[in-house]
């Protein structure tokens, strides 16, 4: 709008202030539209805040709908340096005395020393298979068996590597074995400080009695003399460590394991052995994860109530209300959530108060963990069914999660309400633009009319001044006669 500061100069009338007052009066519809825009924008933001609070509660409810959450078992070792343990859902609560007398071990075999790691050791095909050595006697001085038998492990096929001109040395032999990741053996070279100090050491990757090695060579006699090894026959290698099973007693009952991970010796419990010794293993129901999930749900629900109170707050002194005062969408959501939490379930435990969750006078939830622990100890399955259902009917967790998902989905109540507000805001924008154009046109017309009036009055004033001057001149002329 152009400057109107020059209005009234010709007529000496206060047309500028008059036009300003008319502009304010004509702009009142714009002020009302702006107030509506501010109100609906605040409402749109409020729905976003409400949706975030509902999404947080939905996530918390979804955790409680998972039946696996309620299968927690805690297995505690009194001597964690001897063994550690984890419990599965099938574990039985109880106390077990565990005496570990031997750890599972791998077999190690050492070859005769050679003078150089790069000197040729012969060519051929080296085949390694695994099995169990039984019977006979073991000579500690020579590191060999006599009178023993070797029974191959049917579960593992023999593996072979080829030694040729590209790897015909102790280093080449070591590297060829280590590159064959499926052969089940790790090779290394040890310097014992002797006259022929470099010795190839082979170690089985798996523990257990069935991981003893049998090595056969098809090729040069020198390579055969270095590596051929059969506990039931010729043995070119020296055993420096025997393959063995873990041995332990659980409540006095002997248990063996080919690895140091012992499964189900105590039902539903996996023990990991670290050293020999004695430990007391305590297996009990673990409610910590369930407590955390319920606490998370209660906190999210109470946070939703706080958010709702803020969005519907009314200031009686200022007579102003928050964005969602009297909003039917929010009221309906609150009512339906509370109804879902109060709906009795089909299982043995029908209501939340049985596991320590109850409504307070102010509408918030409180949680008494001691009631949950008591219910969990006697009726673990019933607690799980209360929240996660039984596979046929959904529990409270599933029902509330589904309800909240419906509120926050792209076709839910929040989305519908938001769409309605956005449509209204677009309509208000259009109305504002049209009204602004109408006001501008009206003020422009007033200004043009005032400008014409100013010019007309200015001309009339000029004419009046001229006539006054002429009459004055005529009077002066008559007087002089």
C-alpha positions as CSV (number, residue, x, y, z in Angstrom):
1,X,0.0,0.0,0.0
2,X,1.5,3.4,-1.1
3,X,2.4,6.1,1.5
4,X,-0.5,8.3,2.5
5,X,1.5,10.9,4.5
6,X,0.8,13.7,1.9
7,X,-3.0,13.4,2.4
8,X,-4.7,16.6,3.9
9,X,-1.9,19.0,2.9
10,X,-4.1,20.8,0.4
11,X,-7.2,20.8,2.4
12,X,-5.7,21.1,5.9
13,X,-8.0,18.1,6.9
14,X,-6.7,15.2,9.0
15,X,-7.3,12.7,6.2
16,X,-4.2,10.6,6.9
17,X,-5.4,9.6,10.4
18,X,-8.9,9.1,9.1
19,X,-7.6,6.7,6.4
20,X,-5.5,4.9,9.1
21,X,-8.6,4.4,11.2
22,X,-10.6,3.1,8.3
23,X,-7.8,0.7,7.5
24,X,-7.9,-0.7,11.0
25,X,-11.7,-1.1,10.8
26,X,-11.6,-2.8,7.4
27,X,-8.8,-5.1,8.6
28,X,-10.8,-6.6,11.6
29,X,-11.8,-9.7,9.6
30,X,-8.1,-10.3,8.9
31,X,-7.3,-10.1,12.7
32,X,-10.1,-12.7,13.4
33,X,-8.7,-15.0,10.6
34,X,-5.2,-14.7,12.1
35,X,-6.5,-15.7,15.5
36,X,-8.1,-18.8,14.0
37,X,-5.0,-19.7,12.1
38,X,-2.9,-19.5,15.3
39,X,-5.5,-21.6,17.2
40,X,-5.6,-24.3,14.5
41,X,-1.8,-24.3,14.1
42,X,-1.5,-24.9,17.9
43,X,-4.0,-27.7,17.6
44,X,-2.0,-29.3,14.8
45,X,1.2,-29.2,16.9
46,X,-0.8,-30.6,19.9
47,X,-1.9,-33.6,17.8
48,X,1.8,-34.2,17.0
49,X,2.7,-34.1,20.7
50,X,-0.2,-36.5,21.5
51,X,0.9,-38.9,18.7
52,X,4.4,-39.0,20.1
53,X,3.2,-39.9,23.6
54,X,0.9,-42.6,22.1
55,X,3.7,-44.1,20.1
56,X,5.9,-44.3,23.2
57,X,3.1,-46.1,25.0
58,X,2.5,-48.4,22.0
59,X,6.2,-49.4,22.0
60,X,6.0,-50.2,25.7
61,X,2.8,-52.2,25.3
62,X,4.4,-54.2,22.4
63,X,7.2,-55.3,24.7
64,X,4.6,-56.7,27.1
65,X,3.0,-58.6,24.2
66,X,6.1,-60.8,23.6
67,X,5.6,-64.1,25.4
68,X,9.4,-64.7,25.4
69,X,9.8,-61.8,27.8
70,X,8.2,-63.9,30.5
71,X,10.5,-66.9,30.1
72,X,13.4,-65.4,32.0
73,X,15.7,-67.7,34.0
74,X,18.7,-66.5,36.0
75,X,21.5,-69.0,36.6
76,X,24.1,-67.8,39.1
77,X,27.5,-69.4,39.8
78,X,29.0,-68.9,43.2
79,X,32.5,-69.2,41.6
80,X,32.4,-67.3,38.3
81,X,36.1,-68.1,37.8
82,X,35.2,-71.8,37.7
83,X,32.1,-71.6,35.5
84,X,29.4,-69.2,34.3
85,X,25.9,-70.2,33.3
86,X,22.8,-69.1,31.4
87,X,19.3,-70.4,31.7
88,X,16.7,-71.1,29.1
89,X,12.9,-71.0,29.4
90,X,12.8,-74.7,30.0
91,X,15.1,-74.6,33.1
92,X,14.0,-75.8,36.4
93,X,14.6,-73.7,39.5
94,X,17.0,-75.3,41.9
95,X,20.4,-75.4,43.4
96,X,23.2,-77.6,42.0
97,X,26.7,-78.4,43.3
98,X,29.1,-78.6,40.3
99,X,32.6,-80.1,40.7
100,X,34.8,-79.6,37.6
101,X,37.7,-82.1,37.6
102,X,38.9,-81.6,34.0
103,X,38.4,-79.2,31.2
104,X,37.9,-80.2,27.6
105,X,41.2,-80.0,25.6
106,X,42.6,-80.1,22.2
107,X,45.3,-82.5,21.0
108,X,48.8,-81.0,20.1
109,X,51.4,-83.0,18.1
110,X,55.0,-81.8,17.6
111,X,57.2,-82.9,14.7
112,X,60.9,-83.6,14.8
113,X,63.2,-80.5,14.6
114,X,64.7,-79.3,11.3
115,X,67.6,-76.9,10.8
116,X,65.8,-74.4,8.7
117,X,62.2,-73.3,8.2
118,X,62.9,-72.9,4.5
119,X,64.6,-76.2,3.8
120,X,62.7,-78.7,1.7
121,X,60.6,-81.2,3.7
122,X,59.4,-83.3,0.7
123,X,56.3,-83.4,-1.5
124,X,53.1,-85.4,-1.4
125,X,49.5,-85.3,-0.2
126,X,48.8,-85.0,3.6
127,X,45.5,-86.4,4.9
128,X,44.2,-85.7,8.3
129,X,41.2,-87.3,10.0
130,X,40.0,-87.2,13.6
131,X,38.9,-89.9,16.0
132,X,39.2,-91.4,19.5
133,X,42.3,-93.1,20.9
134,X,41.5,-95.9,23.3
135,X,43.4,-98.7,25.1
136,X,47.2,-99.1,25.2
137,X,49.6,-97.0,27.2
138,X,51.1,-93.6,26.7
139,X,54.9,-93.0,27.1
140,X,55.5,-89.5,28.6
141,X,59.1,-89.6,27.6
142,X,58.5,-90.3,23.9
143,X,55.0,-88.8,23.7
144,X,53.7,-91.8,21.9
145,X,51.2,-94.6,22.4
146,X,51.7,-98.3,22.3
147,X,49.0,-100.9,21.9
148,X,46.3,-98.3,21.4
149,X,43.5,-98.2,18.9
150,X,42.2,-95.4,16.8
151,X,38.4,-95.1,16.0
152,X,37.6,-92.4,13.4
153,X,34.9,-89.9,14.1
154,X,32.1,-90.7,11.7
155,X,30.8,-87.2,11.9
156,X,34.0,-85.6,10.3
157,X,35.4,-86.5,7.0
158,X,39.1,-86.7,6.4
159,X,40.7,-83.6,4.7
160,X,43.8,-83.4,2.5
161,X,46.3,-80.8,1.4
162,X,48.9,-81.0,-1.3
163,X,52.6,-80.2,-0.7
164,X,54.5,-79.3,-3.9
165,X,57.2,-77.1,-5.2
166,X,55.2,-74.0,-4.1
167,X,55.1,-74.9,-0.4
168,X,57.8,-77.6,0.0
169,X,59.2,-76.2,3.3
170,X,58.3,-76.1,7.0
171,X,56.9,-72.6,6.5
172,X,55.1,-73.7,3.3
173,X,53.6,-76.7,5.1
174,X,52.5,-74.5,8.0
175,X,50.9,-71.9,5.7
176,X,49.2,-74.6,3.6
177,X,47.6,-76.1,6.6
178,X,46.4,-72.7,8.0
179,X,45.0,-71.7,4.7
180,X,42.8,-74.8,4.6
181,X,40.2,-73.5,7.0
182,X,38.1,-76.6,6.8
183,X,40.9,-79.0,7.7
184,X,40.3,-78.6,11.5
185,X,44.0,-78.0,12.4
186,X,46.1,-75.0,13.3
187,X,49.8,-75.2,12.5
188,X,52.7,-73.2,14.1
189,X,56.5,-73.4,14.2
190,X,58.3,-73.4,17.5
191,X,62.0,-72.8,18.0
192,X,63.2,-75.1,20.9
193,X,66.8,-73.8,20.8
194,X,68.4,-77.2,19.9
195,X,70.7,-78.2,17.1
196,X,67.7,-78.6,14.8
197,X,65.4,-76.1,16.5
198,X,62.4,-75.6,14.2
199,X,59.5,-77.9,15.0
200,X,56.1,-77.9,13.4
201,X,53.3,-78.1,15.9
202,X,49.8,-79.2,14.9
203,X,46.8,-78.5,17.2
204,X,43.2,-79.7,16.6
205,X,40.7,-76.8,16.5
206,X,38.0,-78.7,18.4
207,X,38.2,-80.1,21.9
208,X,37.1,-83.5,23.1
209,X,38.3,-87.1,22.9
210,X,37.1,-87.5,19.3
211,X,39.5,-84.7,18.2
212,X,42.7,-86.8,18.2
213,X,44.5,-86.6,14.9
214,X,45.6,-89.4,12.5
215,X,47.9,-88.2,9.7
216,X,48.9,-90.1,6.6
217,X,51.2,-89.0,3.8
218,X,51.2,-90.3,0.2
219,X,54.5,-89.0,-1.3
220,X,58.1,-88.5,-0.5
221,X,59.7,-90.6,2.3
222,X,61.1,-87.5,3.9
223,X,57.6,-86.0,4.2
224,X,56.2,-89.3,5.5
225,X,59.0,-89.5,8.1
226,X,58.1,-86.0,9.2
227,X,54.3,-86.3,9.5
228,X,53.0,-89.9,9.4
229,X,51.2,-90.4,12.6
230,X,48.7,-93.1,13.9
231,X,48.3,-93.8,17.6
232,X,47.5,-97.4,16.7
233,X,50.7,-97.7,14.5
234,X,53.7,-95.7,13.5
235,X,54.0,-92.3,15.2
236,X,56.4,-89.7,13.7
237,X,55.0,-86.9,15.8
238,X,55.1,-86.5,19.6
239,X,51.9,-85.8,21.5
240,X,52.4,-82.8,23.8
241,X,48.8,-82.4,24.8
242,X,46.0,-85.0,24.6
243,X,42.5,-84.4,23.3
244,X,40.1,-84.9,26.2
245,X,36.5,-84.4,27.3
246,X,35.5,-82.1,30.1
247,X,34.7,-84.0,33.3
248,X,32.5,-82.8,36.1
249,X,30.0,-83.9,38.6
250,X,26.6,-82.3,39.0
251,X,25.1,-83.1,42.4
252,X,27.4,-86.0,42.5
253,X,26.5,-87.4,39.1
254,X,29.4,-87.8,36.6
255,X,29.0,-85.7,33.4
256,X,31.3,-85.5,30.4
257,X,31.3,-83.0,27.5
258,X,33.5,-82.8,24.4
259,X,33.6,-79.0,24.9
260,X,33.8,-76.7,27.8
261,X,30.2,-75.6,27.1
262,X,28.0,-78.1,28.9
263,X,24.3,-78.1,27.9
264,X,21.4,-79.5,30.0
265,X,23.5,-81.2,32.7
266,X,21.3,-79.1,34.8
267,X,18.0,-79.0,32.8
268,X,17.7,-76.0,30.6
269,X,21.0,-74.6,31.7
270,X,24.2,-74.0,29.7
271,X,27.4,-73.9,31.7
272,X,30.7,-72.6,30.4
273,X,33.7,-74.1,32.2
274,X,36.7,-71.9,32.8
275,X,38.9,-74.0,35.2
276,X,38.8,-76.9,37.6
277,X,37.1,-76.3,40.9
278,X,33.8,-76.4,42.7
279,X,30.8,-74.0,42.3
280,X,27.2,-73.8,43.6
281,X,24.9,-73.1,40.7
282,X,21.6,-71.4,41.6
283,X,18.8,-71.4,39.0
284,X,15.8,-69.2,39.7
285,X,13.0,-67.3,37.9
286,X,14.2,-63.9,36.6
287,X,11.6,-61.1,36.8
288,X,14.1,-58.3,36.1
289,X,13.2,-58.0,32.4
290,X,9.5,-58.2,33.1
291,X,9.8,-55.6,35.9
292,X,11.7,-53.2,33.5
293,X,9.0,-53.7,30.8
294,X,6.1,-53.1,33.2
295,X,7.9,-50.0,34.6
296,X,8.4,-48.7,31.1
297,X,4.7,-49.2,30.3
298,X,3.6,-47.5,33.6
299,X,6.0,-44.6,33.0
300,X,4.8,-44.2,29.4
301,X,1.1,-44.3,30.4
302,X,1.6,-41.7,33.2
303,X,3.6,-39.5,30.7
304,X,0.6,-39.7,28.4
305,X,-1.7,-38.5,31.2
306,X,0.6,-35.6,31.9
307,X,0.7,-34.7,28.2
308,X,-3.1,-34.9,28.0
309,X,-3.4,-32.6,31.0
310,X,-1.1,-30.0,29.5
311,X,-2.9,-30.1,26.2
312,X,-6.4,-29.6,27.9
313,X,-5.4,-27.1,30.6
314,X,-7.6,-24.1,31.1
315,X,-6.5,-20.9,32.8
316,X,-9.5,-19.5,34.7
317,X,-7.8,-16.2,35.4
318,X,-6.8,-15.5,31.8
319,X,-9.8,-17.4,30.5
320,X,-7.6,-19.1,28.0
321,X,-7.3,-22.8,27.2
322,X,-4.7,-25.1,25.8
323,X,-4.9,-26.3,22.2
324,X,-7.1,-29.4,22.9
325,X,-9.5,-28.2,25.5
326,X,-12.7,-30.0,25.0
327,X,-11.2,-32.1,22.1
328,X,-13.3,-35.2,21.5
329,X,-10.5,-37.1,19.8
330,X,-8.2,-36.9,22.9
331,X,-11.1,-37.7,25.2
332,X,-12.1,-40.8,23.2
333,X,-8.5,-42.0,23.1
334,X,-8.1,-41.7,26.9
335,X,-11.4,-43.4,27.6
336,X,-10.7,-46.4,25.3
337,X,-7.2,-46.9,26.7
338,X,-8.4,-47.0,30.3
339,X,-11.2,-49.4,29.3
340,X,-8.7,-51.7,27.7
341,X,-6.5,-51.7,30.8
342,X,-9.6,-52.5,33.0
343,X,-11.0,-55.3,30.8
344,X,-10.7,-58.7,32.6
345,X,-8.7,-61.2,30.7
346,X,-9.5,-64.9,30.0
347,X,-6.6,-66.5,32.0
348,X,-6.2,-67.3,35.7
349,X,-4.9,-63.8,36.4
350,X,-7.6,-61.5,35.0
351,X,-6.6,-58.0,36.0
352,X,-3.5,-55.9,36.3
353,X,-3.8,-55.4,40.0
354,X,-2.9,-59.1,40.5
355,X,0.6,-58.3,39.3
356,X,0.9,-55.0,41.1
357,X,-0.3,-52.5,38.5
358,X,-3.2,-50.4,39.7
359,X,-4.9,-47.0,39.0
360,X,-4.4,-44.1,41.4
361,X,-7.0,-41.4,42.3
362,X,-5.4,-39.0,39.9
363,X,-5.8,-41.4,37.0
364,X,-2.1,-42.5,36.8
365,X,-0.8,-46.0,37.2
366,X,1.4,-47.3,40.1
367,X,3.5,-50.5,40.1
368,X,4.3,-52.7,43.1
369,X,7.1,-55.1,42.0
370,X,6.7,-57.3,45.1
371,X,3.3,-58.4,43.8
372,X,4.7,-59.3,40.4
373,X,7.5,-61.4,42.0
374,X,5.0,-63.3,44.1
375,X,2.7,-64.0,41.1
376,X,5.7,-64.8,38.9
377,X,7.1,-67.3,41.4
378,X,3.8,-69.3,41.6
379,X,2.1,-68.6,38.3
380,X,4.7,-67.6,35.7
381,X,2.6,-68.9,32.8
382,X,-0.5,-67.0,34.1
383,X,1.5,-63.8,34.2
384,X,2.7,-64.3,30.7
385,X,-0.9,-65.0,29.5
386,X,-2.2,-61.9,31.2
387,X,0.1,-59.7,29.1
388,X,0.9,-61.7,26.0
389,X,-2.2,-64.0,25.7
390,X,-2.2,-67.7,25.1
391,X,-1.9,-67.8,21.3
392,X,-5.6,-67.8,20.7
393,X,-6.6,-64.7,22.6
394,X,-4.4,-61.6,23.1
395,X,-3.4,-60.4,26.5
396,X,-3.4,-56.8,27.7
397,X,-0.1,-56.1,26.1
398,X,-1.3,-57.2,22.7
399,X,-4.7,-55.6,23.0
400,X,-3.3,-52.2,24.1
401,X,-0.6,-52.3,21.5
402,X,-3.1,-53.0,18.7
403,X,-5.4,-50.3,20.0
404,X,-2.7,-47.7,20.1
405,X,-1.4,-48.7,16.7
406,X,-4.9,-48.0,15.4
407,X,-4.8,-44.5,16.9
408,X,-1.4,-43.6,15.4
409,X,-1.6,-45.4,12.0
410,X,-2.0,-43.5,8.8
411,X,-5.7,-44.2,8.8
412,X,-6.2,-43.8,12.6
413,X,-7.9,-41.2,14.7
414,X,-4.9,-38.9,15.1
415,X,-4.4,-38.9,11.3
416,X,-8.0,-38.1,10.7
417,X,-8.0,-35.3,13.2
418,X,-4.8,-33.9,11.8
419,X,-6.1,-34.0,8.2
420,X,-9.2,-32.1,9.3
421,X,-7.1,-29.4,10.9
422,X,-4.8,-29.1,7.9
423,X,-7.9,-28.8,5.6
424,X,-9.2,-26.0,7.8
425,X,-5.9,-24.2,7.8
426,X,-5.8,-24.3,4.0
427,X,-9.3,-22.8,3.9
428,X,-8.3,-20.1,6.3
429,X,-5.3,-19.3,4.1
430,X,-7.6,-18.9,1.1
431,X,-10.0,-16.7,3.1
432,X,-7.2,-14.5,4.4
433,X,-5.8,-14.0,0.9
434,X,-9.2,-13.1,-0.5
435,X,-10.0,-10.8,2.5
436,X,-6.6,-9.1,2.2
437,X,-7.3,-8.3,-1.5
438,X,-10.7,-6.9,-0.6
439,X,-9.3,-4.7,2.2
440,X,-6.5,-3.5,-0.1
441,X,-9.0,-2.6,-2.8
442,X,-11.3,-0.8,-0.3
443,X,-8.5,1.2,1.2
444,X,-7.2,2.1,-2.3
445,X,-10.6,3.4,-3.2
446,X,-10.8,5.5,0.0
447,X,-7.4,6.9,-0.6
448,X,-8.3,7.9,-4.2
449,X,-11.5,9.5,-2.9
450,X,-9.6,11.4,-0.2
451,X,-7.0,12.5,-2.7
452,X,-9.8,13.9,-4.9
453,X,-11.4,15.6,-1.9
454,X,-8.0,17.1,-0.8
455,X,-7.5,18.4,-4.3
456,X,-11.1,19.8,-4.5
457,X,-10.9,21.5,-1.2
458,X,-7.4,22.9,-2.0
459,X,-8.8,24.4,-5.2
460,X,-11.8,25.8,-3.4
461,X,-9.5,27.3,-0.8
462,X,-7.5,28.9,-3.6
463,X,-10.6,30.3,-5.3
464,X,-11.8,31.7,-2.0
465,X,-8.5,33.3,-1.3
466,X,-8.5,34.9,-4.8
467,X,-12.1,36.2,-4.4
468,X,-11.3,37.5,-0.9
469,X,-8.3,39.3,-2.3
470,X,-10.3,40.8,-5.2
471,X,-13.1,42.0,-2.9
472,X,-10.5,43.5,-0.6
473,X,-8.9,45.4,-3.6
474,X,-12.3,46.6,-4.7
475,X,-13.1,47.9,-1.2
476,X,-9.8,49.7,-1.0
477,X,-10.4,51.4,-4.4
478,X,-13.8,52.7,-3.4
479,X,-12.4,54.0,-0.2
480,X,-9.8,56.1,-2.0
481,X,-12.5,57.9,-4.0
